[in-house]
Amino acid sequence: MSDPTVSWQVKANEFVIPVSKEQLESADIIKRSPLEFHLVQEHRSVSARVLSAEPGEKKMTVEVEGETYVIEIKDELDQMLDKMGFNTRAHKTIKEIRAPMPGLVLEIAVTVGQDVKEGEKILILEAMKMENSIVIHADATIKKIHVKSGQAVEKGQVLVELE
């Protein structure tokens, strides 16, 4: 049985729309071509066409019924990272990487003194039977690693210090 509490946050231009797994499963989506779709939900029918997509960024530009929308999709992890301040794109100095949730450190992908670029993987954290790559959101240098592979961590625990 699917978990109806799983949700995404869809930002379309300036509108933020919460979408549950249950709502998504109840929609009738017909793929007309690789970039064209037809959606029927709650007796409403719309056609959409993907104009451009940035899969790694979870962003796309779509045309729905003649209107163009810039869409950004955030899953539960993205939303949690936003709440913790990790997804802010402002050019600020990040001093540390904290665990966004309790879990088990599976792999550490950096070493002390290593220069890392925005978007690079810092470590892999297993939480709720899912592997989550924790990436850095600004260029930095690894100052200190506070955890080791196989270690259990709590939400908010400092994983890596940066300079």
C-alpha positions, 0 to 999 in steps of 0.5 A, spaced: 500 500 500 502 506 498 504 512 503 499 517 502 503 522 506 509 522 501 508 529 498 512 534 493 512 541 493 511 544 486 513 551 485 509 554 478 512 561 477 510 564 484 505 559 486 507 554 491 502 547 490 503 541 495 502 535 491 501 528 495 502 521 492 495 520 493 493 526 488 498 524 483 496 517 483 489 519 482 491 523 476 490 520 469 496 522 465 497 520 458 504 521 454 502 523 447 510 524 445 516 525 449 515 532 451 507 532 450 502 530 456 495 530 457 492 530 464 485 529 467 484 530 474 477 531 478 473 532 471 478 537 469 483 536 462 489 540 460 494 539 455 502 540 457 508 541 453 515 541 456 519 546 453 526 545 457 528 541 463 534 541 468 533 534 471 539 535 476 536 541 478 528 538 478 526 544 474 523 545 467 519 550 463 512 547 461 506 550 457 500 549 459 494 551 455 498 556 452 501 559 458 508 558 460 510 556 467 517 555 470 516 549 474 521 547 480 519 540 484 521 539 491 521 532 494 520 531 502 528 531 502 529 538 498 523 541 503 527 539 509 533 542 507 530 548 505 527 548 512 534 547 515 537 553 510 541 548 506 538 550 499 538 557 499 542 560 493 545 566 496 552 567 496 553 566 503 559 562 507 557 555 509 561 553 516 558 546 516 554 541 514 549 538 518 545 531 518 538 533 515 535 527 518 537 521 523 541 516 519 547 512 518 553 514 514 554 509 509 560 513 505 564 519 506 566 522 499 571 528 501 578 528 505 580 534 510 583 539 506 580 538 500 577 543 496 569 542 493 565 545 488 558 547 489 554 541 487 559 536 489 557 530 494 560 530 501 557 523 503 551 518 503 547 518 509 542 512 509 535 514 512 528 510 512 532 505 507 533 510 502 540 512 500 541 520 500 547 524 497 549 530 501 551 535 497 555 542 498 551 548 496 557 553 495 564 552 494 569 551 500 574 547 503 573 541 508 576 543 515 574 537 519 570 531 518 566 529 525 563 522 522 566 516 520 563 511 515 558 506 519 556 511 524 549 513 526 547 520 526 542 524 529 538 530 525 542 536 526 548 533 528 554 536 525 557 532 519 563 536 516 566 543 518 568 547 512 572 553 511 
